Amino acid sequence: MAVEVERDIITLIRQELPELVRSDPEIRAWVLEIAGERFADRAQTEGRFEEMLAELRRDREEWNRRWEEQRAESERRWAEWERRWEEQRAESERRWAEWERRWEEQRAEWDRRWEESERRWEEQRAEWDRRWEESERRWAEWNRRWEETQAEWNRRWEENQEQIRRLTQRIDTGITAIGARWGIFAESAFRNGIQAILEESFGVRVFRYQAYDHTGEVFGHPDQVELDLIVQDSTLIICEIKSSMSRSDMYTFDRKVHFYERQEGRRADRKIVISPMVEERALRVARQLGIEVYTYADEVPL
């Protein structure tokens, strides 16, 4: 309740006090007295305001003086900067003009050198074209001559090969004939020598067996069968004397022995092959068939 009364009083004072101050001198004096304890009066306020204005004026004059000095210094510096800028610009323009002059001289020199290089290049290219055409002409001529020479060489080579083939054939035929004759002569001479030695020195009978195989048992077709027989007392040795013995020759000799044994009813005690040249495969067949093989006459045991 007291709070509401106090609030009402404050509201009433706020509403009535301004009018009372204007109309009632005593109240106005009382209010001024109370306010004077905390606030200066008009005279004091105006004095202080004048002091502030004087101080502001002094500060403004000092600021103006400093500003003028700063402006003068800035203008001096700006003038110095403009002077230097002008000097720098003039130097830059001089250097730029010098650079442009040198560039033009260099460009003119490069143009001259480029034209000289192009001229030399054209001359060199023309020379290369000429040499290339000359090389192609010579190469074509060389190819033509090479082809002609190659054709001639091929023709001569074929002629030489044909001559060599004919000569080789003649040599082979001659060697074959000589070999065949030599083999026949060697077989006959060796056979005659063995016969003479065995018969005259050791009393052994040596003779040539010949019979005709009508059924083709030995050769697969009817043909004459010949064997060399060595007989000593009751011992029968059947020999094959040839200049060379192959695997098939060894099988043929074995069939000839069997043919003799069936025809004559007598079994051979030994089967002997005497030849200076015997194939390795023929030796293996001889071991399988029980055939004795001697490549030298002095190896034959008596």
ABEGO torsion letter per residue (X at the ends): XAAAAAAAAAAAAAAAAAAAAAABAAAAAAAAAAAAAABBBAAAAAAAAAAAAAAAAAAAAAAAAAAAAAAAAAAAAAAAAAAAAAAAAAAAAAAAAAAAAAAAAAAAAAAAAAAAAAAAAAAAAAAAAAAAAAAAAAAAAAAAAAAAAAAAAAAAAAAAAAAAAAAAAAAAAAAAAAAAAAAAAAAAAAAAAAAAAAAAAAGBBBBBBBBBBAAGAAAGBBBBBBBBBBBBEABBBBBBBBABBBAAAAAAAAAAAAAAAAAAGBBBABBBBBBABBBAAAAAAAAAAGBBBBABAAABBX
